[in-house]
Amino acid sequence: MIKIRNVSKVYKSQDKRIIALRDINLDINKKEIFGVIGLSGAGKSTLIRTINRLEEVDKGQIIVDGVDITSLTKKELLNQRKNIGMIFQHFDLLSSKTVFDNIAFPLQISKVNKQIIYKKVNDLLELVGLSDKKYAYPSQLSGGQKQRVAIARALANDPNLLLCDEATSALDPETTKSILLLLKNLQQTLGLTVVLITHEMEVVKRICDRVAVISDGLIVESGKVDDVFFSPQADITKRFIGAIHNEDIDEINIKLKKNSKLVKLSFIGDSAKKPIISHLIRNYKVDINILSGNIDKLTTTSIGNLTIQINGDINEINSSLTHLSENGVKWEVIENV
Ligand SMILES: Nc1ncnc2c1ncn2[C@@H]1O[C@H](COP(=O)(O)OP(=O)(O)OP(=O)(O)O)[C@@H](O)[C@H]1O
């Protein structure tokens, strides 16, 4: 669906050169939700805005559905953009227009017949659950409702691609959940491809199929969300994912017994369902003390994290760890005594 090839972008302001994107290569599949995560200033906004050419690239190509966006004339680009909807962190609604007129706006620009606009806007209002707010103004709406209007407006021209630029960053956690759920439902019912950028792993976890991690203008890691969560490679990814677990471990603040190890275990999918800990206790001469645990629910699977203290003869401990590896459990020794 989208092929990003060798894309680079440098901003020049006065005598400064800021490299925002460094030779980016990405493939985004049809009908998937693809997330790009990174810290502030990593290049996320620049990257997503190159897909509909709100930002011009200095080098490289962006091919959407076989069309090289970077080589289109202005007129061709305007036409192509009808296939690409976009929503923003601060909604960008027209404050002087009602909800109905905000959603109708792109259709009016496309000179669509009034009756068709009337039907289309009403259908979209229903789709985003805002039929009762048709005649309200943006100032009368909550943040979540404003984003629903923005989503309806973005879908007015029946695009097959939706770009989401930090779409939930201005919303509280509950509203974020409801907007992400709406995006997921729309993606499924309308068969959309969705590209979103975010600085929150929670967003990636909730709705993305695949994710790319961007740092200082470089894609440092990409893959299926489950794989990236289970086996993060880049330090920055580990920080995004690990922050919570490492804090947990710091909080444990336990004095380890002699002949023991503090071990962090990660389980994915089926390995989470096996009675692995009781198997270790029964079959090896080890004591196990569970210190903390959590479960990350992803779109297609769950990943469990457990911090344990394992105590016993060193050979028995090592055999236990081998048994864990053989059963698909990842482990990392955090401390040895
Ligand atoms: N118009 C501009 N002129 C000059 N520098 C810019 C411009 N836009 C972005 N930059 C710089 O390019 C780099 C990437 O910015 P970008 O906005 O793409 O990052 P981001 O990951 O989206 O960050 P944030 O989450 O804070 O929005 C940053 O160093 C930023 O300061």
PDBQT file of the ligand as one rigid body, heavy atoms in Angstrom, charges set to zero:
ROOT
HETATM    1  N1  LIG A 401       9.490  23.627  10.279  1.00  0.00    +0.000 N 
HETATM    2  C1  LIG A 401      10.608  23.261  10.914  1.00  0.00    +0.000 A 
HETATM    3  N2  LIG A 401      11.730  24.015  10.862  1.00  0.00    +0.000 NA
HETATM    4  C2  LIG A 401      12.871  23.643  11.471  1.00  0.00    +0.000 A 
HETATM    5  N3  LIG A 401      12.984  22.503  12.187  1.00  0.00    +0.000 NA
HETATM    6  C3  LIG A 401      11.916  21.710  12.287  1.00  0.00    +0.000 A 
HETATM    7  C4  LIG A 401      10.668  22.045  11.661  1.00  0.00    +0.000 A 
HETATM    8  N4  LIG A 401       9.769  21.067  11.943  1.00  0.00    +0.000 NA
HETATM    9  C5  LIG A 401      10.429  20.164  12.701  1.00  0.00    +0.000 A 
HETATM   10  N5  LIG A 401      11.702  20.542  12.914  1.00  0.00    +0.000 N 
HETATM   11  C6  LIG A 401      12.738  19.801  13.667  1.00  0.00    +0.000 C 
HETATM   12  O1  LIG A 401      12.862  18.511  13.064  1.00  0.00    +0.000 OA
HETATM   13  C7  LIG A 401      13.032  17.501  14.058  1.00  0.00    +0.000 C 
HETATM   14  C8  LIG A 401      11.891  16.501  13.923  1.00  0.00    +0.000 C 
HETATM   15  O2  LIG A 401      10.675  17.166  14.263  1.00  0.00    +0.000 OA
HETATM   16  P1  LIG A 401       9.257  16.432  14.272  1.00  0.00    +0.000 P 
HETATM   17  O3  LIG A 401       8.223  17.457  14.593  1.00  0.00    +0.000 OA
HETATM   18  O4  LIG A 401       9.093  15.669  13.013  1.00  0.00    +0.000 OA
HETATM   19  O5  LIG A 401       9.437  15.417  15.487  1.00  0.00    +0.000 OA
HETATM   20  P2  LIG A 401       8.328  14.647  16.322  1.00  0.00    +0.000 P 
HETATM   21  O6  LIG A 401       8.884  13.301  16.615  1.00  0.00    +0.000 OA
HETATM   22  O7  LIG A 401       7.036  14.721  15.643  1.00  0.00    +0.000 OA
HETATM   23  O8  LIG A 401       8.295  15.507  17.677  1.00  0.00    +0.000 OA
HETATM   24  P3  LIG A 401       7.013  15.919  18.575  1.00  0.00    +0.000 P 
HETATM   25  O9  LIG A 401       6.462  14.636  19.146  1.00  0.00    +0.000 OA
HETATM   26  O10 LIG A 401       7.629  16.798  19.629  1.00  0.00    +0.000 OA
HETATM   27  O11 LIG A 401       6.065  16.637  17.673  1.00  0.00    +0.000 OA
HETATM   28  C9  LIG A 401      13.058  18.220  15.385  1.00  0.00    +0.000 C 
HETATM   29  O12 LIG A 401      14.407  18.460  15.732  1.00  0.00    +0.000 OA
HETATM   30  C10 LIG A 401      12.339  19.535  15.100  1.00  0.00    +0.000 C 
HETATM   31  O13 LIG A 401      12.825  20.555  15.957  1.00  0.00    +0.000 OA
ENDROOT
TORSDOF 0
